[in-house]
Amino acid sequence: MVFFDDLETRSSDQRSTESSVLLKEIIQLAANLESYRDTLGSAESSIFNSLDDLPSLPVLRKSELSERQTRGNALGGYSSKKSFEFAHVFQSPGPIYEPGGISHDWWRIGRFLHALDIGKGDIVHNCFSYHLTPAGMIFENGARAVGAAVVPAGVGQTELQVRAAVDIGSNVYTGTPDYLKIILDKADEIGETLSFNRAAVGGGALFPSLRQEYSDRGIVCRQNYATADLGNVAYESEALDGMIVDEGVVLEIVTPGTGDPVPLGEVGEVVVTSLNADYPLIRFATGDLSALMPGVSSCGRTNVRIKGWMRRADQTTKIKGLFVRPEQVADLVSSHKDIQRARIVATREGEMDVMTVKIETENNDTEAFNSSIISTLKLKGNVELVSPGSLPRDGVVVEDLRKYD
């Protein structure tokens, strides 16, 4: 077996020692950045000597990133570069801004794609969005790192997607798990045969039934766990025995809402420290739940593993590859005079995510709310109008009814 690099097969002692040295440099760099000065001063950074000292440092939450981001300081003072020094600056729902680079494997997706044996001679049909959000460029950068060609397909226009994939000969799909099924079904409908034999998916849960359907079609489908802020965090290998943590991050599992590590195997919030000197996020709380697994993967890669994505620690929910946050529901309510209260419900229909927007209103015209829903939630959904006072008063505004096991 050929690994992506020697980092993947280090002993735990070697990885810990080398990561500690690199992380100490990253922390010292971060301590001099504008937004870290108050929370990560020189005194705290000078006492960091090993990974065991990491829990003594404060947790950074996405809300803090957003609060620091202002006009003229779009990256909030957490970056070692100015915005104009990056190749890209992206806007994700929130809005929140993230930088991007074009140097070799800047987001470290190449490691994931290599584990799926993607490389020279492959043509990647990249169906992650290229519009404002970074996912499209994240996966394109990874494909370039392994030497694959890229069709920058994005999302939508499914029949044209099929036509392009057939004409060009795309043999690898990258995108959200369920969008591949849309393309495959469209190909069947119009009588075309696609050449996809591998699929590298992310941005949503890969349900076992969907993975099996792809397998039945001759497509090897694996998933990774990445974020717009951090890049690759963990990924599946051919062993399919959990997700192997990427070599460019240090991952902790903590009690949600705190920075306290939980015992091995216990479910908690994923907190990640990025070893990226351009954008050093120290103990960044993802809001996602997972658990560390004992031992190492049978594939030969020696880094620690997590069980994969196991829901959100808060009500924030990913639907069709995009996060829907409680504050967006509040924005929806305030955006339309006829909305008294709203609740988002995520379900599955077949192998597809479905978003239903339940609205308390006296207005009986569902069409009247579509533009407000799209502008605030960035997604289309079913609209269910209910009488005022009928939604539960249980504090839940984003409800996920999908089953993940």
N, C-alpha and C positions, 0 to 999 in steps of 0.2 A: 504493500500500500504506500502511495506517495502522499505525504501530508503537505499542507499549505506551506508550513515552515517549521523550524525546530522548536518554536515556542509551544506548539501543541503537545509535545511529548516530554516536556520538562518534568523533573521530579517535583513533588510538592514543596520540598525544602528549597530547591533552586528557584521555583516560581515565587515563593514567598519572599525570598531574599532579594531577587531582582525587582519584583514589584514594589517592595518597600523602599528601595533606593530611588526608583523612578517616582513613586508617589510622594516621597519627601520633597523631591525637586518640584513636583507639580504643586504641592501645598505651599511651598515657599513662594512660588510664582504667583499663585492665587492670592496669597495674603497681601500682595502689593497692588491688587486690582481694586478699583473703586468700591464695588459692592461687597467685597469680602473683608474690607479693612475693619469694620465694626464687629463682625462675627468670627473672623479668622485672623486675628492679630498675630504679630510676630512672636509673641510669647507662646501662644498655642502651637504655632507651626514649628517652633524651635524644639518642642518636646516630643515631636512625632519622630519615632525611630523605627517602628515596625507596624505591620498590619494590625497587631493587637491594640495599637493606640488609636485606631480609626474611630471606634465608638465614642471616644472622648470629644470628637469634633461635632459641631452642630449639623443638623439635617437642613438641607435646602429644599424648599418646596416650590412647585411650579407657580403657585400664587405669588411667591416672592419675586420670581423672574418677571412675571407679568407686571407687578406693581412697579418694578424698577425701570421697565421699558417705557420710554417717553420719546416724544419727537426730538430728534437730535441725538438720542442715545438708545437706539432701537434694540441693542443687545444688552442693555441694562447694566453695563459695567462689569459683566462677568467674563468678558472676552479679553484675551491678551492682544487682540488686534482691533483696529477701527473697522466699522462696517464696510467701508470702501476697500479695505485690504483683502476681503474675502472674495471668492469667485461668485458666490451667490448669497443673497439674504432672502429667506422664505417667510411666508406668513401662514401660520396654522390657525384653526378656529380658536377663538378666544377674544381678540386676536392675540397671538404671541409670535415673536419673531425668532428665527434660528439661523445661524450662519452655515455655510457649506463651502467645502474646498474641492478642488479637482486634482489634487495630488494623489499618488498611488493609494487606492483603497482608504480614502480619508474617513469613510464611515465603517470600514472593516467588514463590508458585506461580502467581499471576495472570499473570505474564509468559509462562509456559509455556502456560497455557490460552488467552491472547490470541493466541499464535502459531498456535493451532489454530482460531482464529476462533470461540471460545466467548465468549458474552456475553449481553446482554439478549435475552430471548426464548427462551433455551435452558433446559432442565430437566436438571440433572446428576444421574444416578443414581450416587451415591457409594458404591462397594463396598469402600472401604478401611475397616479396622476402627476402631470408635469405643471399643473396650473397653481401657482403660488406655493402650494405645499411641497415638501421636499422629497416625498417617497419616490417619485419618478427618477430624480437625479441620484438619490441614494443607491437605488438598484442599478442604474446605468453605470455609476462609478464603480460598483462592485463587479459588473460584467466586464468592464474595461480592464479591471485589475487581473482578471483571469484570462483575458485575451479573446473573449467572445464578442461577436458583432451584436448590435442592438437595433431593434426596430422600436422607435419611441412612440408606442401606440397610444398610451394614455387610456382613458376610459370613454365609453360611449361609442355610437356609430358601429354597432356590433356587426352588421353585414359587411361594412368596409373592413373591419378588423379581420374577419374571416377571409375576405378577398386578398388582403395584404399578406396574411400568414400563409395562404396557399401559394400565391405568386412568388413570394420571396423565399419560401421554404423554412419558415420559423420552426424550430424543433424544441424550443424551451419556452415555457410560459413563466413570467413573473408577474405577480399581482395579488389581489386579495383572493382568499380561497374560493368564494362563491362566484366570482366573475368568470373564472375559467369555465364553469358549468354553463353560463350564459353563452359563451362563445362556442362551446362544443355543441350545445343544443341548436344554436343558430346554424352551425355547419351542417348538422343532420337535416335541419329543416330545408335548406337550400341545396342539399345533395352534394356537399363538398367534403373532402377528407383532409383533415389536418395532420400534420406530422409531429405534433407535440409528443415527446416521450418522457420529459421531465418537467416538473413544476416546482418552483421555489416560491412559497407563498408567505404572506405576513399581513399585518394590519387587521386581523380578525381571527376568530377561533376556527381551527380546522377540525370540524366535527368528524368522528370516526366513520360515519356512514358516507360522508363526502369523500374522504380519503379512499375508502373502499371502492366507490364508484369510479374514481380516477384510475385506481389500480386495475379494475376490470376492463378499462379502456386501454391498458398498456402504458399508463403514465405513472411514473414514480413521483410521488408528491411528498415534499417535506416542508416544514415550516421553521421560521425563526422568530425571535422576539426582539424587536428593535423599537426605538422611539426617535422622534424627530430631533430631540435634543442630544441624545447619546449615541445614535447610530446603533450598530449591532450590539446586543446584550448577550444573547444565547441562541443556540441553533441546534437542530437535529442532525444526527449523522446517520449512516446506514444501519447502525445498531438499533435505532429507534428506542433507546432506553433512557428517555429524558432529554433535556436540552443542556448542551455543554456550554458553560459560560465562556464568552469571548475573552481572548488574551489581552485585549486592550482596555478592560474594565476590572474593577474590584467590586464584587457583589456581596451585599449583606441581606439577610432577612431579619426584619425587626418587628416588634409589636406595633401595629398600626397606630399612627399618631405620635409615636415616640422614636427615639434613636436606639432603643435597647434591643440587642440581638436576641433572637429566640433560640431554643435548643434545636439541634439538628433534627430535621424531619417535621418540625412544627410549622404550620402555615402562618405567614406573616407578610408584611409589606416589603416589596423589593426596593432596596436602596442601593444606588449605583454610584461609584466614583469613576469618572472618566479619566484615562491617562492621556488625554489629548491636550497638549500644551496650548493649542490655539483657542480652545474653549473648555477650560478646566472646571467641570462641574463636580464639586466635592460633596459626597453623601447626598446625592440628588434623589429625593423621594418620588418614585414613579406613580404611586397610588394604586399599583397593581399588587395582587396577592400571588404568592407562590411558596415553595418550600424547597430547601436544600435536600439532596439525596445522598445517602452514604455511598462510599466507594467511588469508582471511576467507570467510565463507559467501556464496554467490551470492544469498541472499535479501535482502541489504542490511544485515543486522546485522553490526557491525564488531568485536565482541569476539572473543577467541581461541576456538578450538574444541578439543575433545578427541575421541578416537575412540569414546568411550563406555566403559561398564563392561567390563573385560577380566579378570575373575576377581579373587580375593582375593590379597593379598600373603602371607597366612598361610593356615592351614587353615580359617578361618572361612568358612562357605558359606551363601548364601541359598537356602532351599528353601521354595517356596510363599509367598514374600514375607517370611519370617522368617529371621534369622540363626541358624545352628547353630554353636556355638563349641566348640573342644576342651575347654574347662573344663566345659561342660555334659555332655560325654561322660564326663568324670571323675566328675561328680556322679551320673550315671546308674549307673555302676559301684558307687559307694559307697552308692547308695540301696537296693540289693536284694542280699540275702545270697547269692543264687544266681548273680549275675553275676561272672564272673572277669575278663572283658575285653570291650570293645565297640568296634564300628566302624560309623560312619554312612556310607552310600553313597547319593549323589544321582544319579539317572538320569532319563530321560524316557520316558514311555509315551504314544505319540501326541503330543499337544501339552500334556501335563501333567507337572509335576514329580512324581517318586516318591522317597520316602525309605524306604530299607531299613535296619533296625537289625540288624546281625549281632552275636550275643551268644554268647560262649563260656560254656557252662554244662552241667551234668549234669541240669538240669531239662528235661524234654521238653514242658512245657505252655507254649505261646506266650502264652496268655491271662494267665498269671501275671505277665507283664512289662508289660502295656499301661498300667496306671495309673502305673507308674514312668516310662515313656517319655513319657507326656503331661505329667506334672508337671514333669519336668526339661527336656525338649526343647520343650515347648509345641506339639507337632505330633503327629498320628497318623502311623504308618508301618507298613510291612510288617515283620514280625519273622522273622528267620532264625536258628534256633538251630544252633550248630556245636559240635563237640567241643572240649574244652579243649586249647589249644596249636595250634589249626589256623589262627587268624588270623595274617597276616604280622607279623613283628616289625620293621617298617620305620619306626616312629615316626608313621605316618599313622593318625589316628583319625576324620577327616572326609575322605572321598574323593569328589571330584566327577567323575563320568564323562560329564557332559553335553557336547555339542559346541556351541561358540558361534559357529561360522563356517560 
